[in-house]
Amino acid sequence: MKLRKVSAASAAVLALALTATACGGDDKDSGSSGGDGKKITIGIKFDQPGLGQKTPDGYAGFDVDVATYVAKKLGYTEDQIEWKESKSADRETMLQRGDVDFIAATYSITPERSEKVDFAGPYLLAHQDVLLRADDDKIKSPEDLNDAKLCSVTGSTSAQNIKKELAPKAQLQPYPTYSACLPGLQNGAVDALTTDDSILAGYASQAQFKGKFKLGGFKLTNENYGIGVKKGSDLKNKINDALEAMVADGAWDKAVKDNFGPANYKNEPAPKIGDIKS
């Protein structure tokens, strides 16, 4: 009789434990709202202030804010995001291999890239521009770059395009990175730095350069930044929905102000999904 009582009690305890375990599992799954407790891997730049930068305190920038918002709408919390560096030359390969779920890394939508990956967005319309010293009143148009010293970064075609098409007498000064150009621009070793205006605004917004530089506002090209996903991924439509929500609730405007505000970046309004400016 005593043995039966113990067995019955043990069975009750076991049943209770199994019930609790099952309930706990259900809570975890529903709490992740699609994430199921797993990670989402997102590609960003690690070295672009104002857009995607790895800092001692984590990751910061407009692309990071956009990606974080999108991930939240997909059902992932910030601590479920795994950030992965996505250098320009590696982006298509990373998506095709499945190294990342999506990429938000100043990723301009082009016909060539669209043959290899799909794009959600665009979420920002940028333009090639020039960064000048704040007190420079000589360079008011691209033609004024003739005879000017223009920073040329290894692997970039921006400066070469200006020399070829707009200012053939521009003197290209080679530097290894955009960040290396900034001290040269500040001390007069170069007169201008050129790349996307969003990238320039990010650099100019750094605390040590606040008020020292200005954007030319030349709008030399249209750069439609999109979020890259693997070809055929069902994430594309979900990300588009998230981007529309970000604009609608004001989070997009806040992210622009937070990341580019110190550079007085005159950004374009948030683009409509699928509206690619040529």
Secondary structure, 3 states (H helix, E strand, C coil): CHHHHHHHHHHHHHHHHHHHHHHHHHHHHHHCCCCCCCCEEEEECCEECCCEEEECCEEECHHHHHHHHHHHHCCCCHHHEEEEECCHHHHHHHHHHCCCCEECCCCECCHHHHCCEEEEEEEEEECEEEEEECCCCCCCCHHHHCCCEEEEECCCCHHHHHHHHCCCCCEEEEECCHHHHHHHHHHCCCCEEEEEHHHHHHHHCCHHHCCCEEECCCCCCCEEEEEEEECCCCHHHHHHHHHHHHHHCCHHHHHHHHHHHHHCCCCCCCCCCCCCCC
